[in-house]
Amino acid sequence: MHQLWAEMDRRLLMKLGTAGLAAMALPGAAQAMAAQGFTHGVASGEPGPRSVLLWTRYAAATDTALTAEVSDTADFVRIVGGGSVTGAGDADHTAKLRVDAKLRVGGLEPGRWYFYRFVAPDGTMSVTGRTRTLPDGATGAFTLALFSCANMPFGWFNAYGHAAARSDIDLVVHVGDYLYEYKVGTYPSPKEAVPGRLIQPSNELIALADYRLRYAAYRSDPDLQRLHQLFPIVAQWDDHEFANDTWKGGAENHQPDEGDWGVREAAAMRAYDEWMPVGGARWRSYQVGDLATIFLPETRITARDKQFEIGDILADKGDAAAALKQFAETGYRDPARQLLGSEQEKWLFDGFAASAKSGTRWQVCAQQIVMGSLFTPPESRSASSPPRPVCRSIWTAGTATPPRATACSPQRSAPAPISSPCRATVTMPGRST
């Protein structure tokens, strides 16, 4: 057990990890246990033309049957969909269970806004959420709000708040680093951290309870809650939902004394699935009428080979410049190295081709790392130093995936890459008439 947790009573720990951050502003861990009912608002995701997934969190002493109601008006005069879902607690034998409820609602109409809420057995209701189905058929325009890299102690989530205040957004896409796993004071440093942006737990995320509590801390942010409340979201993890520079067999920020990587990876995946309004597929696509196909690949834990390290490249090499030059001309473009894996690569490239062949105007690859090559500019290196990659966490860093991607469609046209360094809005226009 992590040392921080070993110093606490086990039952107290698990209750704290399941109670949520609604009560964390109050003094003492005992106050945190007082959080009951709907603790973290609502969210929706995985939209289709006739369905959407709904999410909430309900804290209670036992599993709780919740009712979801969907209406085409905010006053819920007419209920057009919904259903019942049991918020299932974890089997950890604690007195207070952490409950997440997810429900896929079908039978809806394409391209429409809907309102939804959850109702507990005692009649209490969650906040009202708003969601939207994807359009079907002819589509004039569609606006995405794109986000990534949200490190809470670095500052306020103003971008989330600004997006929530807009009326022209159809869908939110979060392409990773929804949270960061670092110990408090690591990144950002104490000097860089913004006052008032406290996160829990204070240690690095390793165990399941760690990841759950960090999600609870992030989802206590009012701007993030509001964004989830007002828009459907499609989301994919990057590395920090696990640990920095995650690859298929480990991570830069996972050390031998932190236990088995597979256990940590499974804990991170479970917490992500619990807290995010996502389905079970690792990679997936969404059809926006005849306007766009949005592809959401998984580039971290499925097949990604370990990133190159400059130290490894130069190890036992007398001439650093010569070693870097040889690496740039050989290993850096090794076709055997993988980012997606053959199964996912086929899915993605076949999807690009099928979308283009169907007449869909945009093929959008919404993902979390840069597509393209970045090298040190000539003025920043000596005459004897060869160009070398600036960033190792990009599509071109040691794989041949990008050239294959740009040659995948029958028209040999590249998909529209939407990779988000921070945040942006993108409007995809339809064909002019």
N, C-alpha and C positions, 0 to 999 in steps of 0.2 A: 504494500500500500504506500502511496505517496506520503512523504514525511509530514506534510502539512495536515493531511487527513488523519494520520496516526495520532496526532496530538488532540484530536477531537473524538468525542463519543461517536461510535459508528452510526447509531440511530439518529443522532442529531445531524450528523453529516448528510445522510441520505434524505432526511426531511428538508434540510436546507437546499440540497441540490434539486429537490422536486417542488419546492414551494414557489419558486420564481422570485423575481426581483421587485415585485410590487411592494413588498414590505421591507426591502433592504435599506431604504432610507431611514427606517426606524432603528433605534439603538438595540444591539444585541441580536444574537442568532435566534433567541426565543421568539422575538417579534416577527422574524421572517416566516416562522411556522404558521403565523396567523393568517397568511394569505389564503383565501378561499374563493371558489367560484371561477369566473372568467378573469384570468390574470394578465393576459398578453394580447388582448384584442382579437382580431380575426384576420384572415388572409385567404386569397384565392390564387389558383394557378392551374397549369396544364389545360389551358382553354382549347376547345375545339369549336366547330361551328354549331354544335348542339349540346355541348356539355362543358362542365368546368369542375375543378376540384376545390372544395372548401375546407378550411382549417380553422381550428381554435384550440385553446388550451383551457382546461377546466380542472381546478385543484379540488379534490374531495377526499374523504376518508376511504372511499371504495370506488370501484368501477361505476361509471355514471352513464345512464342512457340519455342522450341529448337528441333534440329534434331540430333539424335545420329547415328553415322556411325561406323560399325564394319567391320574390315578387317582381313585377315589372314597374311598380311604383314604390316610392319611399315610405308610404303610409301602410303598406302591406294589406290594402283592402282586398286585393285579389292574389291569392297564393297560386303560383303557376308551377311550382316544383319544390323539391326538398326530399326529406326522408329522415330516417332514424339512424343513429350511429352510436355505438357504445365507446365512450372514451375509456380505453383499456390501460390500466396502470401497469407499471413494471413489476415483475415478480421478484421483488427484493425484500419482502417480508417487513417492510416499514409500515408505520402507522398512518402515514400520509403518502398518497400515491400521486405521482406526476402523471397527468392525463392529457394526451393529445387526441384530438378527434379530427379525422379526415373523412370526407364524404364526396364521392363523385356524383354530381347531379346531372341527369340527362333529360332529354325531351325539351330542350330549349330551342329558341329560334336563332338563326345565324345573325351575326353582326349587331347584336342588341345589348344594351346595358341592362343589368339586373341588380336588384338589391337583395341582401340575404342577412340572416341572423340565426343564432343558435338559441334554443330555449332549454333550460334545465328543468328537472322534474318539479322543482318548487316554484316554477314560473318565472324565475329570474332570466333575463335576456342578456345576451352579449351586445356589444355595440353593433350598429348596422353597418354592414360592409356593402361595397359596390363592386360589381365585376362585369365583364364583357365577354361575349362569345366572339369567336373569329368569324369574319365574313365568309360567304360562300358565293361563288360565281363572280360576276363583274365587280371589280373593286377599284374605286377612283384613286384613293390615297390612304396611307396608313402610317401612323407615327409611333416610333419606338422611343422609349426612354431607356438609355443604356447606362449601366453602372458596374463598377468593380472597385476593389481596393479600398475598403472602408475600415480604417484603423481608428477605432473610437477614441483612444487617449490623445490622438494627434489633433482632434478638434471636433467641432459640431457638425452634425449631418445636415448642413444647410441645403445641399444639393437635393437630398430627399425631400426636404420641406418645400423647396421651390417647385419641384416636380409635382408634389401633391397639390399645390395651389393652382396648377395649370389645368386647362379644360380641353386641350388639344391632343392629349396622349391617349393612345389606344391600348398599349401593352408595355409593361416594364420587363426588361431583360437584364438579369444580373449574371455576369459571366465570371464571377469568382472573387475570392478573398472577401467574402461576406463578413468575415471576422478574422482576427489574427490570434495566433496561439501563444504568443510570447509571454514570458513572465513580466509582471509589472516592473517598469524601470529599464527594460531591455530595448524595446523599439516601440514607442519613443523612449528616449532617456528621461530621467526625472526633470532635467532642464527643458526638454522639448515638450513634455506633456502639458496639456491644457488643463488648468484648474477646473475641477468639477466633473471631469470626464473619467470617473472611476469605473473600473471593471472588476469583476469577480470571475474566478478566484484569482488571487495574487500570484500564484505559481504558474508555470508553463502547463499547458493543457496536455495531459497524458492519459488519464483515466476517463471513463465514460462520465462520471460525475463532474469532472473538470469541464469537458466540452459542453455538457448540458447547462452548467452554470454560466459559462461564457455566452452561450446563446441567449439565456435569460437576461443577462446584463445588456446585451446589444438590443434585444427586442423590448427592453424597457424604455428605449429612446423614443420620445413622442413623434419625431419626424419619420422615423422608420416605421413605427406602428401606423401612422397616418397613410404612408405610401402603400403599405400592404392593405390597409382598409379600403382604399379607393380604387386600386387598379389590380387586375390580374398580373401575375408575374410568371415568367419562365426563368429557371435558374439552373446554373451549373457550378460545381465547385472548382476552385483552382488549388493551389498548394496549401495556403494558410488555413484552410478548413481542416487540414491534417497537420502539416508542419512544413517549414520553409523548404523549397526545392524538392517537393515530393516526386518520386518516380516509382516504377512498378515494384521495386524491392526495398524501398526505404526512403530516407529524406536527409537532407543536409542537417536539419535541426532535430535529428533523432540519434541519440548516443547509446552505446551498449548498456550503460547503467540505467537507462530509462525503460528497460524491459523489451519484450518481443515486439517487433514492428507490426506484425500481423494483428496482434491484440489491439495496439494503438490505432491502427488503420480501421479495424472493425468498429471500435468505439466512436471514432470520428464520423464514420459513415452512418452509424445508427443515430447519433445525435442530429446529424444533418437531416436525415429522413424524418425524424420526429418533429423537428422545428420548422422545416421548410415545406411549403405547399407544392411538393413535387411527387411525381409518380415513381415507379420502381426502375424504369429503364435508365441505363447509364448514358446512352446517347439517343437522341430522338429528334424529330422534325415536326414542324407546324406549318400548315398550309393556310395562307392568307388569301382566300379567294383565288382569282387568276392573276393576282399582283405579285405575290412572293412566296417562296418556300424558305422558311427559316430553319437552318440546321444547327443543332446544338451538340457538337462533338465532346467527347471526354478525352482529355490530353494528359492526364496525370497518372492514374493508378492502373489503368488497363494494360498498357503495353509500352509506356514511355521508358526508354533506356536511361541509365544514369547520365546526368549531365557531365560534360567534360570539365575537368579542373586544370587550370593552368599549371599548378604544381605537378600534376601527374604527367602533363605533356612535356615538361622540362626536366623531369626526374632523370638523373644519370645522363643528361645531355650536356656536353661541354659548351656547345655554341647555341645559346638561347634563340638567336635570330634564325639560325638554320633549322632548329627544331620547330619553331613556330611556322616557318615557311613550309616545311614538310607536312606538318599537321594540316595547314590550310589547304594544301593540294591533295591530301589523301584522306585522313581520318575524318575531317570536318564534313565531308560529303559522302561518307560511307553509306552505300545504299542498303546495307544489311541492318543498320540501326533504325529503330522504330520510334514513332511518336504516337500513332493511333493503333497500330497492329493491323494485320492483313484483313481480318473480318470487318473491323470498323472502317478501314480505309475503303474497302469495297462498298460498304453501305453508303458512305459519304459520296464517293465518286459516281456510283450508280444513281444516287439521288440527285446529284447535280445534273447529270445527263437526262434523267427522266423528267425533271422539272423543266429544263430548257426545251426538251422535245414537246412537252405538253403545251408550250406557249406561255408559260409563266414568265413574267417579265424579269423578276429579280430572284437570284439564288443567293441567299444571305447566309454566310458562315459566321454565326455569332459565337465567339469564343474568346478565351482569356489571355492569349499570348500573341505577340506581334507576328504577322505574316510578312516575311521579307527578310532581307539581309542588312545587317548593321556592322560596319567595320570602322576601325579607328581612322579618322581623316588624316591625309598626308601631313598636314601641318602639325599634328600632335605626336608624330613619331619621328625617330631619327632615320637617316637615309638607309641605314643597315637593317632597320627593323621592318619586317613584313607586316602587311595588314592582318589584323586578328579580330575576332568577333568582339563587339562591345558588350553584348548581352548573350548569355548562354541559355536563357529561358525563352527562346523563340522557335518558330517552326523550322527555321533553317539551321538551327544549332545542332549539327551532327546527324541530320537525316536527309533523305531525298524526297520527302513527302511533298514539299511545295512544287517542284517541277511536275510531279505527277498530278497534283491538284489543278494546275493551270492548263493541263492537257486532257482533262477528263471529259469535257462536254463535246458533243458532235460538232459544234461550231468553233471548238478550240478557244472559247472565251472563258476567262477566269471568273469565278464567282465573286460576288461583292463581299470582301472581307470586312466584318465589323468586329474589331477587337478593341476593347476599351481600356485605355490606360487609367482613366478615372471615371468620367461621366460625360454623357452627350445625349442629344436628342437627334433622331434621324427620321426624316419624312421620306417615304418611298412614293413618288408620284406614279400615277397610272399613265397609260398611253394617251397622248393628246388626241382629241376628236376633231 
